[in-house]
């Protein structure tokens, strides 16, 4: 898990995935982020668009 600033919105997490991790944020994957204390998580789960 990557430690991120939890003030980031969903758009901020997408930027972390695409720029910092060099990954496509819309692929079939779960992206899990935790805060510095590691007592909270945020999960980015892209849904398919029909």
C-alpha positions as a printed NumPy array, in Angstrom:
array([[  0.   ,   0.   ,   0.   ],
       [  1.084,   3.534,  -0.701],
       [  0.792,   6.251,   1.93 ],
       [ -1.157,   9.226,   0.564],
       [ -2.564,  12.49 ,   1.833],
       [ -6.149,  11.594,   2.724],
       [ -7.33 ,  15.076,   1.759],
       [ -6.974,  13.946,  -1.854],
       [-10.209,  13.447,  -3.745],
       [-10.851,  10.571,  -6.115],
       [ -9.296,  12.669,  -8.892],
       [ -6.166,  13.149,  -6.774],
       [ -5.861,   9.4  ,  -6.283],
       [ -6.166,   8.868, -10.033],
       [ -3.254,  11.294, -10.508],
       [ -1.185,   9.299,  -7.977],
       [ -1.871,   6.062,  -9.873],
       [ -1.18 ,   7.494, -13.307],
       [  1.777,   9.79 , -12.594],
       [  3.551,   8.367,  -9.535],
       [  2.944,   4.682, -10.286],
       [  2.907,   5.008, -14.108],
       [ -0.187,   2.805, -14.319],
       [ -3.511,   3.091, -16.095],
       [ -6.098,   3.925, -13.434],
       [ -8.918,   2.417, -15.51 ],
       [ -7.537,  -1.094, -15.884],
       [ -8.966,  -4.115, -14.079],
       [ -7.31 ,  -3.603, -10.717],
       [ -7.852,  -2.355,  -7.177],
       [ -5.646,   0.448,  -5.912],
       [ -5.398,   0.593,  -2.116],
       [ -4.054,   3.646,  -0.283],
       [ -3.479,   4.162,   3.43 ],
       [ -2.843,   7.178,   5.61 ],
       [  0.41 ,   7.783,   7.48 ],
       [ -0.876,   6.124,  10.673],
       [ -2.09 ,   3.177,   8.602],
       [ -5.413,   3.163,  10.406],
       [ -7.531,   4.167,   7.392],
       [ -7.652,   3.037,   3.779],
       [ -9.102,   4.335,   0.531],
       [ -9.743,   1.958,  -2.337],
       [ -9.91 ,   3.018,  -5.977],
       [-11.914,   0.444,  -7.902],
       [-12.566,   1.428, -11.516],
       [-15.924,   0.255, -12.85 ],
       [-16.392,  -0.691, -16.511],
       [-18.186,   1.855, -18.652],
       [-20.852,   0.422, -20.956]])
